[in-house]
Amino acid sequence: MVILIAMTPILELRGAIPFAQGIYNMSPVSAFWWSVLGNMIPVPIILWLFPGFVAWAEDHWPWIHRLMVKLQHRTDTKYSQRFARLRDFALITFVAIPLPVTGAWSGSLAAVVFGVRKKRAIPLIFIGVLIAGIIVSLTFEALGLSVN
């Protein structure tokens, strides 16, 4: 269940770690690693399938394709120069901040939009997920909600 929660968009590991410790009474270390594992499962799937989905949507759902193109154009024009300057650091930081609309899902989509190679994106996203997991774990611990 912890892995499934960590795999879901929005909740990701920021929902899985408290769930694992609070509901399943997992140790902080177990909760951390199971959540990191679950959070990383969708990453390669998104990186490999999202570009194909956009191409497929162009033929089958023109309105989704128009939305995706508009979103990509807006993102590209608004953030591409900043992202290009700080490419690796920006992707890690974006994934590492444990807030809604940041995380492995959004980081994977950003990697696709900004053209980060898959072999480069996966380790950068993994580093961000590790940092986010540490932040969530320490926050959970600081609030006195940890089981250990």
N, C-alpha and C positions, 0 to 999 in steps of 0.2 A: 504494500500500500504506500509506503514511503517513496519508493521508486516511481510509482504512478503519479503521486502528487508532485514530485520533483520534475516530472516530464511535462506537466501541464503549463501552458502559457499563463502568465501573470503570477500564479502561485510560486512555481519553480521551487528552488531550495529555500527561499524565504518563508514558504509555507510548510515545506517538508521537514525542515529541522525542528521547528517548534512542535509540529505534529508528532514526529518520531520520539522526541523527548517527553512531551507532555502526555500523549495518549499511550504510546507503547513503552514508555519508560526506558528508552534506549540510552546508552551512555552517550555523552557528547561526541566522542570519537566515532562511534558506530553511526549515530544520526548524521554526522558530517559526511562520512564517506558514502553511505547509502544515498544520501541526498545529492552529492556531487555526481555519483554514477547515474542516477536517474535524470539529473539535469543535463548531462552530456549526451544522452541517448538521442534526443531529437536533432542535435546539431548537425551531424553528417547528413541526416535525412533532409533537413531544410536546405543545406548547402548544395546537395545534388539534385533535389527535386523541384525547388522553387523556381529556378529559371525555366525548366520545362513546363511547369504549371502556368507560368505567365504566357509562354508561347501557345500552350493549349487553349488558355482562356481567350486568346486573341481570336481563335476560330470559333469557339463555342459560346463564350459569354463576352460579347463585345463591351458591355458596360463594366465588367470587372477589369478587362484589359485597359480600358480608358482610365479607370480609377488608378490602376497600378502604374500606368505610364505617367499620369499626372503626379502621383505621389513620388515616383522615382525622379521625375524632372524637378519637382519642388525641392526634394531632399538634395539632389545633386547640385542644383544652383545655390541653395542656401548653405550647405555644409561641406561641399567637396573640397574647397581650398583649405579650410580648417582641418578636415580629415586627412588630406594629402600631406600636410605638414607634420601631423602627429600620428599618422596612420596606425602603427602598432599600439602605441600608448593610448590613443583614442579608443580603439576597439577594446582593449583590456579594461580601461576605466569605465567605459559604457556598460560593459557586462558586470563589472565588479560592484557598481553602485546598486545596493539591494532595494530598489524602489519599483513601483509598478511601471510598466513599459520600458524597463531596462532588464537586462539579463541575457541568458543564452539564446532564447528565441529571437529577441530583438537584435542582439548582436550578430546572429547568423544572417538575419535578413539584411542588416546593415552591411555585412561582409559581401553579400551578393550584390547589393545596390552599388557599393563602392568598388567592386571588382577585385576584392582581395582573393588571392588564390586559395583554394580549398585547403591545400597542404599547409598554408601559412595561417589560415583563419582558425583551424581546429586547435592548435596549441595556444594561440592568443586567447581564444574564447575559454579554453580550459583554465588558463591562468586567471582570467577574470572570474570564472566560477569558483575557483579555489579562494580567491580574495573575498568574494561575496559570502561564501560559506563561513569563512573565518569571522567576518563582520557580524553575520547573523548569529553564529554560535557565541561569540563574545557578548553580543547584546543580550541574548537569551540568558547567558550566565550572569551578566551584570544586573539583570532584573530579578535575579534570584529564582528563576524558573527552571533551572537545570536540575536533573535528578541526582547528580554527583557533586 
